[in-house]
Amino acid sequence: MKLKKLVTVVIITSALVFLINLLLGGWSSSIQNISYYFIYSAGFYLVNWLYFAAVGRFLSWDRKPEKTLIISILGVIPVNALTYFCLNLFFRVIIGRQDFNTFIKQINALEYTLVILFSLVIALFIIIGYFFKAIREEKLKAEQLKTQNERAKFESLKNQLDPHFLFNNLNVLTALIGENANKAEEFTMALSDIYKYVLAQKDKELVPLQEELTFAKQYLTLLKMRYEDDLHYTLPENVPENMKIPPLSLQMLLENTVKHNSITRDNPLKINLKITDGYLSVLNNKNAKSSKNHQGIGLQNIVKRYKLLSQKPVDIKDDKESFEVQIPIL
């Protein structure tokens, strides 16, 4: 029992005991009687605490709330009546030297009726406390389960990044080998450095925006080895501090621009990265390889991750001439 809780309950119980005695006309302001009231209060509190602790141990408010409620209410009446009897016996017979037969004859039905009502009040407060505690625990369990499920979903989504990244870049490497062996070797070395970043960031929920943009620049430089003047890009100049985005989300958007568009000297790919109104925008001109929807695995992955991380949605704008994805900066 916590001391603060004990003091609070004893004070409240003392007030109720005082009220009972006042109704019965037996109130006295002597120090001795005031001490009695506190002892009565502490006794009632201790007995009720032990009783409800025993009920909670052998029954369950979660699994069997109805049975627990009935036993709690039915049991608290005789428990408190017996407690009151024992306390009166102690003070009147043992301390006050009253004759036991006289004590029995002086038992007042009204007095015990008030004690029973008092017991029900105690039971009501304690039961309400148990119910609120059970509700809080159930809510906490539900939130923990939800968090675990969301975490599992998030981890599953992040685990898609490695094969997705590697598959797309191996395709680029394969094409480059047939065109320029030296550049293919240079591409392989640069890809190795970039992949170290992928491995370092993949287990994080969020990374600094500045780090992602630095990585994006490295990745675009890598793509430049493959496409040379057929690829143009611009990066934002002023990057807000202390802002974050999901790791590798920007890289996946850049992959999509290359994957879904034909890139030629006559139709170069132009990628524009900019920051506006709390969003990071990736905009590219369209020269689609086919009429197939651009929203492949990478973009779906980003949309699903943002649903788990933020209330802000990913904004996708697709028209005949351009394709733009705006991801919230967190």
C-alpha positions in Angstrom: 0.0 0.0 0.0 1.3 3.4 -0.8 1.5 5.8 2.1 -0.2 8.7 0.2 -3.1 6.4 -0.8 -3.4 5.1 2.7 -3.6 8.6 4.2 -6.2 9.7 1.7 -8.4 6.8 2.2 -8.1 6.9 6.0 -9.2 10.6 6.0 -12.2 9.9 3.7 -13.1 6.8 5.8 -12.8 8.8 9.0 -15.2 11.4 7.7 -17.7 8.6 6.9 -17.2 7.0 10.4 -17.7 10.4 12.0 -20.9 10.8 9.9 -22.3 7.5 11.1 -21.5 8.3 14.7 -23.1 11.7 14.3 -26.3 10.2 13.0 -26.3 7.8 15.9 -25.8 10.7 18.4 -22.5 9.4 19.7 -20.1 12.0 18.5 -17.5 13.3 20.9 -14.7 15.7 20.2 -12.3 14.2 22.7 -8.8 13.2 21.5 -9.5 9.6 22.5 -12.7 9.3 20.3 -11.0 11.1 17.4 -8.2 8.5 17.7 -10.8 5.8 17.6 -12.3 7.1 14.4 -8.9 7.0 12.7 -8.3 3.4 14.0 -11.7 2.4 12.8 -10.9 3.9 9.4 -7.5 2.3 9.1 -9.0 -1.0 10.1 -11.8 -0.8 7.5 -9.3 0.2 4.8 -6.9 -2.6 5.7 -9.6 -5.3 5.7 -11.1 -4.0 2.4 -7.7 -3.8 0.8 -6.9 -7.4 1.8 -10.3 -8.6 0.7 -10.2 -7.1 -2.7 -6.6 -8.1 -3.2 -7.7 -11.7 -2.5 -10.6 -11.4 -4.9 -8.3 -10.0 -7.6 -5.8 -12.9 -7.0 -8.3 -15.7 -7.3 -10.6 -14.1 -9.9 -10.1 -11.8 -12.8 -11.7 -8.5 -13.7 -10.5 -9.1 -17.3 -11.7 -12.7 -17.9 -14.6 -13.0 -15.5 -15.9 -9.4 -14.7 -19.5 -10.4 -13.9 -18.5 -13.2 -11.4 -15.8 -11.0 -9.9 -18.3 -8.1 -9.5 -21.0 -10.3 -7.8 -18.5 -11.8 -5.4 -17.0 -8.4 -4.6 -20.4 -6.9 -3.7 -21.8 -9.9 -1.8 -18.6 -10.5 0.1 -17.9 -6.9 1.1 -21.0 -6.7 3.3 -20.3 -9.5 5.8 -16.6 -8.7 5.7 -17.2 -5.1 6.8 -19.9 -6.1 9.3 -17.6 -8.6 10.9 -14.8 -5.9 10.9 -17.1 -3.4 12.6 -18.1 -6.1 15.2 -14.5 -7.0 16.0 -13.5 -3.4 16.3 -16.4 -2.7 18.7 -15.6 -5.8 20.6 -12.0 -4.7 21.0 -12.7 -1.2 22.1 -15.8 -1.9 24.3 -15.0 -5.2 25.8 -11.2 -5.5 25.8 -10.3 -1.9 26.2 -13.5 -0.6 27.9 -14.0 -3.6 30.2 -17.7 -3.9 29.2 -19.5 -7.1 29.9 -19.7 -9.3 26.8 -23.4 -10.1 27.3 -24.1 -6.4 27.7 -22.1 -5.7 24.6 -24.2 -8.2 22.6 -27.4 -6.8 23.9 -26.4 -3.3 22.9 -25.8 -4.2 19.2 -27.8 -1.6 17.2 -29.4 -2.8 14.0 -29.4 0.8 12.6 -25.7 1.0 13.4 -24.9 -2.1 11.4 -27.3 -1.1 8.6 -25.3 2.1 8.2 -22.0 0.1 8.3 -23.4 -2.1 5.5 -24.3 1.0 3.4 -20.9 2.3 4.2 -19.4 -1.0 3.0 -21.3 -0.7 -0.3 -19.9 2.8 -0.8 -16.4 1.5 -0.2 -17.0 -1.4 -2.6 -18.4 0.9 -5.2 -15.3 3.1 -5.2 -12.9 0.2 -5.2 -14.8 -1.6 -8.0 -14.9 1.6 -10.1 -11.1 1.8 -9.5 -10.6 -1.8 -10.7 -12.8 -1.2 -13.8 -10.9 1.9 -14.8 -7.6 0.1 -14.2 -8.8 -2.8 -16.3 -9.9 -0.4 -19.1 -6.6 1.4 -19.0 -4.7 -1.9 -19.2 -6.8 -3.2 -22.0 -6.3 0.1 -23.9 -2.5 -0.1 -23.2 -2.5 -3.7 -24.5 -4.4 -2.7 -27.6 -2.0 0.2 -28.3 1.0 -2.1 -27.7 -0.4 -4.7 -30.1 -1.1 -2.0 -32.6 2.4 -0.7 -32.3 3.9 -4.1 -32.7 1.7 -4.8 -35.8 2.7 -1.4 -37.3 6.3 -2.1 -36.5 6.1 -5.5 -38.2 4.5 -3.9 -41.3 7.2 -1.2 -41.3 10.0 -3.7 -41.0 8.4 -5.8 -43.8 8.4 -2.7 -46.0 11.9 -1.8 -45.3 13.1 -5.3 -46.1 11.8 -4.7 -49.7 14.5 -2.0 -50.2 17.6 -4.1 -50.6 16.5 -6.4 -53.4 14.6 -3.5 -55.1 17.7 -1.3 -55.1 20.1 -4.0 -56.1 17.9 -5.3 -58.9 17.4 -1.9 -60.6 21.1 -1.0 -60.4 22.2 -4.4 -61.7 20.0 -3.7 -64.7 21.8 -0.4 -65.2 25.2 -2.1 -64.8 24.3 -4.8 -67.3 23.4 -2.2 -69.9 26.6 -0.3 -69.2 28.9 -3.3 -69.5 27.7 -3.7 -73.1 28.4 -0.1 -73.9 31.6 0.9 -72.0 33.6 -1.6 -69.9 35.6 1.1 -68.2 32.5 3.0 -67.1 31.0 -0.2 -65.9 34.0 -0.7 -63.6 33.7 2.8 -62.4 30.0 2.4 -61.9 30.6 -0.8 -59.9 33.0 0.9 -57.5 30.6 3.9 -57.0 27.7 1.5 -56.5 29.7 -0.3 -53.8 30.1 3.0 -51.9 26.4 3.9 -52.3 25.3 0.4 -51.2 27.2 1.0 -47.9 24.9 3.9 -47.2 21.9 1.7 -48.0 23.0 -0.9 -45.5 23.7 1.8 -42.9 20.3 3.5 -43.2 17.9 0.7 -43.9 17.2 -0.1 -40.2 16.3 3.5 -39.3 12.8 4.9 -39.4 13.9 8.4 -40.3 17.1 10.0 -41.5 18.1 13.7 -41.8 16.9 15.3 -45.0 20.3 16.7 -45.6 21.8 13.2 -45.6 19.3 11.9 -48.0 19.9 14.8 -50.4 23.7 14.2 -50.2 23.0 10.5 -51.0 20.7 11.5 -53.8 23.4 13.7 -55.3 25.8 10.7 -55.2 23.2 8.4 -56.7 22.5 10.9 -59.5 26.2 11.2 -60.2 26.2 7.4 -60.5 23.3 7.6 -63.0 25.2 10.3 -64.9 27.9 7.8 -65.6 25.4 5.7 -67.5 23.4 8.4 -69.3 25.8 11.3 -69.5 24.2 14.3 -71.2 20.9 12.4 -71.6 20.2 13.1 -67.9 19.9 16.5 -66.2 19.0 17.2 -62.6 18.7 20.1 -60.1 18.9 19.9 -56.3 17.4 22.3 -53.7 19.8 24.9 -52.4 18.3 25.8 -49.0 17.7 22.6 -46.9 15.8 23.1 -43.6 17.7 21.8 -40.6 16.3 19.2 -38.2 14.0 17.8 -40.8 13.8 14.1 -41.7 12.3 11.7 -44.2 12.1 7.9 -44.4 15.5 6.4 -45.4 16.0 5.7 -49.1 12.6 7.1 -50.1 14.3 9.7 -52.2 16.5 7.2 -53.9 13.6 5.0 -54.8 11.8 8.0 -56.4 14.9 8.7 -58.4 15.0 5.0 -59.5 11.4 5.2 -60.7 12.2 8.2 -63.0 14.9 6.2 -64.7 13.0 2.9 -64.7 9.7 4.2 -66.3 11.1 6.6 -68.9 13.0 6.3 -72.1 16.2 8.3 -71.9 17.7 9.4 -75.2 19.7 12.3 -76.6 16.6 13.7 -78.3 14.5 13.2 -75.2 16.7 13.7 -72.1 15.4 13.0 -68.7 15.1 16.1 -66.5 14.8 15.6 -62.8 14.0 18.6 -60.5 14.2 18.2 -56.7 12.7 21.1 -54.7 11.4 21.8 -51.2 8.0 23.6 -50.9 5.5 24.0 -48.1 6.9 21.2 -46.0 7.2 18.7 -48.9 10.1 17.4 -50.9 9.1 17.2 -54.5 10.6 15.0 -57.2 9.5 16.2 -60.6 10.5 14.7 -64.0 9.4 15.1 -67.6 7.6 12.1 -69.1 8.8 10.0 -71.9 7.1 6.8 -70.7 8.4 3.5 -72.0 4.8 2.2 -71.9 1.3 3.2 -70.8 1.8 1.1 -67.7 1.1 2.9 -64.4 4.2 4.5 -62.8 3.2 3.4 -59.3 5.3 0.3 -59.0 6.8 -1.4 -55.9 9.0 1.5 -55.0 6.3 4.1 -54.9 3.8 1.8 -53.2 6.5 1.2 -50.6 6.9 4.9 -49.9 3.1 5.5 -49.7 2.7 2.6 -47.2 5.6 3.7 -45.0 4.2 7.2 -44.8 0.9 5.9 -43.7 2.6 4.3 -40.7 4.7 7.4 -40.0 2.6 10.4 -40.6 -0.9 11.8 -41.1 0.3 13.7 -44.1 -0.3 11.8 -47.4 2.1 11.4 -50.3 0.9 13.6 -53.1 1.2 12.1 -56.7 0.6 14.2 -59.8 0.6 12.4 -63.1 -0.2 14.2 -66.4 0.8 13.8 -70.0 4.0 15.9 -69.8 5.3 15.3 -66.3 5.2 13.1 -63.2 5.6 14.5 -59.7 5.8 12.9 -56.3 5.7 15.1 -53.1 6.7 13.4 -49.9 6.1 15.1 -46.5 9.2 16.3 -44.6 8.8 15.1 -41.0 
